């Protein structure tokens, strides 16, 4: 039997294959209840998968039609699928509905867009320990949930695990193998007799490890991942069968090979020979951490009673090897938090809260040469790429080199300064600068030059290169010449010109500047398919970013309530991640080293996140000249309503405060960098500005004093703004 089709449109095999006998009535446009079939995604020995639309709820779904008209089988399948549907977990594919159509059982599942894990392993056959554990942890959480509902997968393998475009890992086909198991109470059967009876032995030279064993029409599993008990007649198969499959997958991820390689197909029946232990991981991979190797080896013990008792026990044993967990390189007095600054590549061990987004971006990089990480100010775009994406690429088992530049006021010079050391070695600084100037001039004439240099380097060094253009919006804030901007984007187009190239270009771009990219139509067309929107972390991500760096340094928070209070304060904050890092840094400075605690007392003394932010605002204000302070006061007053709530004010309205628009722009940009203001993409009025958090209005004494002094003015200005809006709305 063929491997089951994925629910992912990208990886669906043979989408135009003819329908199996009995399913000819189902094709594009056909209806099953209130589902309309769109197209076939794939077909295997067990069933055919269609993409369909739910006409009631207006969503796309996947429908799997099974190749059987046996009434008893259909009834058992539907009962089992309904049981599986009650197992709700974020890492298990959702089953919406089950039923029968034209005598064939079917199930309706969520439609997943992504790629199966086996494709990921083909591109990176040997993974570093942290990446392998990171991929397997969601699978183990899914298994733990399923096993608690007395559901055993029995056919766990990389083909049945999807890494979605959003970075989530989903396990498919829970419970189906159990339904198809057949008689579980017969006598033990020697694997050799079973194979001969099935006549599954393929011709010489055509051993395929993906071949399934079948008896009485029942699927027993995939040979390469079957446990010893599955090689008999299925007697004694329970949740520890899935733990065996986890061990096989981990062995393959870490070593790049199956533990019984070069055996293939039915040759793998040696798995059932209980007196022959499985090879140990360190015999194949001597440099693997001993504790990790022991976890894998225990999963592959042939007597199932000696394996881990459950999936949760495996997960707990693997957790110390998650990214950042086993790198105790934080110094005694070194803060594990980044404060208001960006994380750098060397901070990857303490960068938490973005694992899902990182996995999603890594997947997108496989088939997109040009990507833009787009998000509002304060979303942590630079940190995400520098401390999240780049280290994961370098730990992937594939040689990666990272190059980072900012456009600045002379973007072509920035590219030239990156390229010059790659093409020449100048003995003096003067010659080096002269060479950069020559390259910069050359780029205007030949924008494809940088791409040619980088591709030649990648081929010569046998590695891949990721070029990160940080703060891409500087191209529009600092470069007034449109021709200069087009010359720079032409160079980027020449670098990221094809998905088969070893070069990837990643930009970080503030969302309020996204519309400016359209001035270069060609570049916008190339960039549009690679837009990756980075939103604020979810609460779980913020919790990881707060708690795990402290744990890495050997500290903990004094109480869970303290953590909840901090997260609740940031729940609706646009720039939540840097503010959390800032408050945690202040808390670290007041830590209790004796008890190794971040204490509630210290948190209250600094006034919570609001108090820490107010102190920071005063320090930023102190660095301004008297003229800049006066402008800052006017801006802050305009950003607060008469009811003392945050006002969302357009940049156009703020420009009315002064004739020196350059000074205003510098002030706004500086305060955005200091995380006191955020800029959002506006509607017809363009970009808008607001205070980073409501708490500044009440907890920053300086702003409170300004508001008290100008209370009457604030009310009058609010009335005037309302009147002006009404006047314009009525055509003046």
Number of C-alpha atoms within 10 A of each C-alpha: 13 12 16 20 25 26 30 23 20 13 19 18 18 13 17 11 12 12 16 14 9 13 19 9 12 19 16 14 12 14 16 17 11 12 23 22 22 18 18 26 26 25 28 18 15 21 22 23 28 27 25 26 20 17 12 8 9 9 12 19 23 28 30 24 23 23 20 18 15 11 13 8 16 20 14 13 24 20 15 19 24 18 15 23 20 13 22 14 17 14 20 25 25 21 23 16 14 20 20 18 15 11 16 19 23 25 20 22 22 16 20 23 17 24 23 26 19 19 15 15 15 10 12 15 18 20 20 18 21 22 21 22 23 17 19 20 20 19 21 23 19 24 28 22 18 23 20 13 13 15 21 24 25 30 27 28 24 18 20 20 25 29 24 21 20 18 20 19 28 23 26 24 19 27 22 21 19 23 19 21 20 18 12 13 10 10 10 14 13 14 21 16 11 17 17 10 11 13 10 15 16 12 7 6 6 10 15 16 16 18 20 22 23 19 16 10 12 17 22 23 25 24 23 27 26 26 30 23 21 24 26 22 22 22 16 15 19 19 22 25 25 26 27 27 24 25 22 25 25 27 25 19 24 25 20 18 17 18 20 15 9 9 16 18 20 21 17 19 21 18 24 20 14 13 10 10 14 16 13 17 23 17 10 15 14 10 10 16 12 11 13 18 20 15 19 26 21 18 25 29 21 21 14 22 9 12 21 19 14 17 25 18 12 23 19 12 16 21 15 16 20 17 21 19 16 13 14 13 13 17 9 10 10 11 19 25 24 19 18 19 16 17 22 18 18 11 19 20 21 27 27 21 22 24 19 15 22 21 23 20 21 18 19 21 19 14 14 23 24 28 23 24 23 22 23 22 21 27 21 23 26 22 23 26 23 23 23 28 23 23 19 22 21 15 15 20 16 17 14 20 16 16 13 16 17 19 22 19 15 17 23 26 21 18 23 21 19 16 21 21 13 11 12 10 11 14 8 9 9 10 12 17 16 14 21 22 17 14 22 23 14 16 21 18 11 15 21 19 17 21 20 13 15 21 18 13 17 19 12 9 11 13 15 21 21 23 21 23 21 22 17 25 23 18 25 17 13 13 17 11 10 13 11 16 20 19 19 22 20 19 21 22 22 16 25 25 18 15 14 12 18 21 24 24 22 26 27 25 25 23 20 19 23 17 11 13 22 14 12 16 11 14 18 17 12 17 20 14 12 20 19 20 15 19 16 21 19 11 15 12 16 22 18 16 22 25 17 20 23 23 16 19 20 14 19 19 19 16 12 10 11 17 15 13 13 19 19 12 16 19 15 12 18 24 24 23 22 22 24 23 21 22 23 28 19 19 26 23 13 17 21 15 13 6 11 16 19 23 19 17 13 17 22 13 12 18 15 20 24 21 21 22 24 23 16 18 19 14 11 14 17 11 10 14 10 11 10 16 15 11 18 18 17 15 20 18 22 21 22 22 17 21 11 16 16 21 19 19 21 20 18 12 13 19 15 10 14 12 9 10 13 11 14 20 15 12 18 21 16 14 19 20 15 17 25 22 23 25 26 22 19 15 9 6 12 14 18 20 23 23 26 23 23 17 18 21 22 15 18 19 15 17 20 16 11 14 21 12 11 14 16 11 14 20 13 13 14 16 12 12 12 11 12 12 11 12 11 9 9 7 6 8
